[in-house]
Amino acid sequence: MTNTECKRYDTCNAPLCPFDDQSLKHGIWYPDEEICGMRTHATLPWIQNQKKLVKKTGRADRYFNHQMLERNCIIRKGIEGLDPDQAEEQYQLKKWLKAHPEKRIFSRSPGMII
């Protein structure tokens, strides 16, 4: 990332950056860490989920990766990320994704009355 891509380059401490593919592929985010503050990126689903998680997370010592933040799941009070002290990240991630399924989109049937 260069200074010309982001106006907040010099002051931002967000571990996940929309301009930095490496941070999105390999980075992790804790709910007490900074979130990208660029207005142009405020509508990204994973940034919106970060803002929800700040309010709803059960423990700030559990982390979320980009794949988890991109997931269109229900974010309820007490939601937790992955434990950094456990070695099996892939196992934890698989279990977390199973416990937090994608929201279902219901379609209206032709004769449905609203």
C-alpha positions as semicolon CSV with decimal commas, in nm:
position;residue;x (nm);y (nm);z (nm)
1;M;0,000;0,000;0,000
2;T;0,119;0,352;-0,074
3;N;0,034;0,691;0,069
4;T;-0,160;0,784;-0,246
5;E;-0,407;0,497;-0,203
6;C;-0,518;0,584;0,149
7;K;-0,556;0,929;0,302
8;R;-0,514;0,785;0,654
9;Y;-0,202;0,582;0,572
10;D;0,018;0,759;0,829
11;T;-0,227;0,745;1,120
12;C;-0,427;0,425;1,070
13;N;-0,357;0,125;1,292
14;A;-0,626;-0,107;1,154
15;P;-0,483;-0,459;1,116
16;L;-0,716;-0,534;0,822
17;C;-0,698;-0,287;0,535
18;P;-0,909;-0,285;0,216
19;F;-0,599;-0,167;0,024
20;D;-0,373;-0,445;0,155
21;D;-0,445;-0,791;0,014
22;Q;-0,190;-0,953;0,245
23;S;-0,366;-0,823;0,556
24;L;-0,695;-0,962;0,426
25;K;-0,548;-1,303;0,339
26;H;-0,335;-1,355;0,649
27;G;-0,438;-1,090;0,900
28;I;-0,645;-1,124;1,212
29;W;-0,857;-0,869;1,397
30;Y;-0,949;-0,846;1,765
31;P;-1,267;-0,658;1,862
32;D;-1,071;-0,401;2,062
33;E;-0,855;-0,308;1,760
34;E;-0,905;-0,028;1,512
35;I;-1,137;-0,055;1,211
36;C;-1,075;0,116;0,876
37;G;-1,220;0,464;0,901
38;M;-1,237;0,552;0,533
39;R;-1,593;0,651;0,444
40;T;-1,551;0,504;0,098
41;H;-1,513;0,160;0,259
42;A;-1,781;0,190;0,528
43;T;-2,028;-0,012;0,320
44;L;-1,803;-0,316;0,285
45;P;-1,985;-0,607;0,458
46;W;-1,679;-0,713;0,658
47;I;-1,628;-0,362;0,795
48;Q;-1,996;-0,340;0,889
49;N;-1,958;-0,675;1,066
50;Q;-1,655;-0,547;1,255
51;K;-1,865;-0,257;1,387
52;K;-2,140;-0,500;1,496
53;L;-1,886;-0,727;1,664
54;V;-1,744;-0,442;1,871
55;K;-2,089;-0,408;2,030
56;K;-2,183;-0,776;2,053
57;T;-1,867;-0,979;2,110
58;G;-1,837;-1,186;2,424
59;R;-1,459;-1,171;2,458
60;A;-1,210;-0,923;2,318
61;D;-0,927;-1,177;2,348
62;R;-1,066;-1,388;2,062
63;Y;-0,984;-1,298;1,703
64;F;-1,164;-1,295;1,369
65;N;-1,012;-1,334;1,025
66;H;-1,137;-1,188;0,696
67;Q;-1,325;-1,505;0,604
68;M;-1,522;-1,491;0,929
69;L;-1,591;-1,119;0,892
70;E;-1,715;-1,168;0,533
71;R;-1,964;-1,432;0,645
72;N;-2,324;-1,320;0,618
73;C;-2,433;-1,469;0,949
74;I;-2,636;-1,349;1,243
75;I;-2,420;-1,160;1,493
76;R;-2,572;-1,204;1,837
77;K;-2,462;-1,080;2,176
78;G;-2,186;-1,302;2,313
79;I;-2,041;-1,408;1,977
80;E;-1,677;-1,511;2,005
81;G;-1,390;-1,547;1,763
82;L;-1,109;-1,800;1,757
83;D;-0,882;-1,873;2,052
84;P;-0,522;-1,764;1,981
85;D;-0,391;-2,012;2,240
86;Q;-0,520;-2,317;2,052
87;A;-0,290;-2,453;1,784
88;E;-0,548;-2,596;1,544
89;E;-0,673;-2,280;1,371
90;Q;-0,826;-2,467;1,074
91;Y;-1,023;-2,693;1,308
92;Q;-1,146;-2,393;1,507
93;L;-1,237;-2,206;1,189
94;K;-1,430;-2,502;1,048
95;K;-1,619;-2,538;1,376
96;W;-1,691;-2,162;1,391
97;L;-1,821;-2,154;1,032
98;K;-2,048;-2,451;1,105
99;A;-2,183;-2,281;1,418
100;H;-2,246;-1,956;1,226
101;P;-2,426;-2,052;0,904
102;E;-2,500;-1,805;0,626
103;K;-2,833;-1,624;0,656
104;R;-3,098;-1,777;0,436
105;I;-3,270;-1,555;0,186
106;F;-3,639;-1,626;0,163
107;S;-3,809;-1,562;-0,165
108;R;-4,172;-1,474;-0,197
109;S;-4,392;-1,725;-0,365
110;P;-4,620;-1,592;-0,641
111;G;-4,942;-1,619;-0,438
112;M;-4,802;-1,486;-0,110
113;I;-5,005;-1,212;0,061
114;I;-4,812;-0,950;0,251
